[in-house]
């Protein structure tokens, strides 16, 4: 008789059980070995008892990592909170998730919506015997509840099961050849899946090390990569600053990047121009991957493959991916734009307290509707063209993805940053609008010049019909352009 599936499901962090002196976490001058992390997280986990769920004040500190690991060891779902969120948003999340307590670093001042909750200060310097963790919860048990950005209403809490965390991290280990010998460098926020699940839990699951910069700087990246870092995770805003620095002659940074094993960008598309500038200066190609809060990771360029700027690679091991048309049917031609739908062990189980939104997010046969639009190369590589709600423009009978126009605009020397949206047009249905941050505000490129530039690279029907100048594009904490803020 076969053992139950739960007995076969491995603990999330097998390296913790060894209690070794190997380095696990470093935040600036503060560090924890695996033995130290096991002691701190184990002690905190023992005190969580039968908590329903716990909120974590997710600052870029070792206390956040200890708090989340402790919750996972205890089998208590953790709700990471953005320290920069406004009080109205925090009040909504607290009311919706109803945590039993909030975990925070001693001395952190918490905003009003959290002050009524029982508080536990997270201790990092813990010594003494480590209590054995409780039995591993079932694979489908909630691990994290991560709130979406709330662009179409109040943020929704995506319930991520333990199997989603483990399957995503193991699939990335397969795709990136990620091992215990890797040292990850990053400066991502820890309230989001990119920085927390990939950037903290990923190295810990492998038994490797993470060095968090606290705050992003090209100098910090250069220093940590030069001191043995093998991997760098970042968002396009960070890689844009890296591209600017290496193009301007920062040899120390270029040499450090050249010595890294893997450079990974995510959370938004990395402009082709930045891809090429980094490659020219360092000989390294940046790898892109594609995921979202509800699905964790779906696709990636595999280590050893030659990255193709503008693509996010192929589906990860265990992930099913298809493109569908507006009727929900599989697109006849992979080169045709379709909505990405995915299924697999990486998916969330639903939105907390929102059965209506959960039902709407899935098809009847279990595929998750991502809302992202893409095409596929003949060999299966995925090219995302934008969000269905904001980046698919229907103009003159054509379906046009904003992403390829943005990349074309970014290749113009007079453009520092660009976003593309559609707006109603009586003749075309929608017209393409380019929002431009000029390289030289005193001498911005003209509307006709940019339209001709795009038409020459792509097609005449993809040229912008209007150009609007900005000093900067509105972006969220992960570097994504918030297109709903444009024009308001």
Number of C-alpha atoms within 10 A of each C-alpha: 3 6 7 8 9 13 14 10 15 12 19 21 20 13 20 22 14 13 16 15 11 16 19 24 27 19 17 14 6 11 17 21 18 23 22 26 27 30 25 25 30 25 23 26 25 18 13 20 12 11 15 15 23 28 28 28 24 26 21 21 20 23 23 24 22 27 32 30 25 27 29 24 27 24 26 23 25 28 30 26 23 19 17 10 11 11 13 11 17 20 15 15 22 18 11 15 20 15 21 16 19 26 26 23 21 12 7 10 10 13 14 12 17 19 11 10 17 12 17 18 15 23 18 23 11 17 12 9 10 18 14 13 18 11 12 18 19 15 21 15 17 23 25 28 27 25 25 18 16 11 11 10 8 14 18 23 24 25 25 27 23 26 22 26 27 23 21 27 24 19 22 24 18 15 20 20 15 24 16 13 13 20 26 27 26 26 23 25 22 25 22 23 26 25 21 20 21 21 26 27 22 28 26 24 23 20 23 21 28 26 26 26 20 17 13 15 15 18 13 19 23 21 15 20 24 18 11 15 26 21 21 24 23 22 23 21 17 21 22 19 15 24 25 16 19 22 17 10 11 17 15 15 23 23 17 20 29 20 17 19 18 23 21 19 22 22 19 19 25 23 24 18 18 22 22 17 19 24 18 15 21 21 15 19 22 23 26 26 24 25 20 17 21 25 25 23 26 27 25 26 26 22 18 10 12 12 18 17 21 19 26 25 26 23 24 25 16 14 20 15 18 18 25 20 15 9 7 13 11 15 18 11 12 19 14 15 22 29 25 23 22 21 20 20 21 27 27 27 18 22 23 17 13 13 11 10 13 16 14 11 18 17 12 9 7 13 18 23 18 18 16 20 25 26 23 21 13 10 8 12 18 27 24 25 25 22 19 17 12 17 20 22 26 18 20 15 11 13 14 21 25 24 25 22 25 23 22 21 29 21 18 18 11 19 18 18 22 24 24 24 24 22 14 13 12 7 9 14 15 19 23 25 18 25 24 26 22 21 16 12 14 7 9 14 20 11 15 13 10 23 20 15 19 23 16 13 15 14 12 13 17 24 24 25 16 16 18 15 15 15 12 13 20 15 13 10 13 19 18 17 16 14 18 13 11 15 8 5
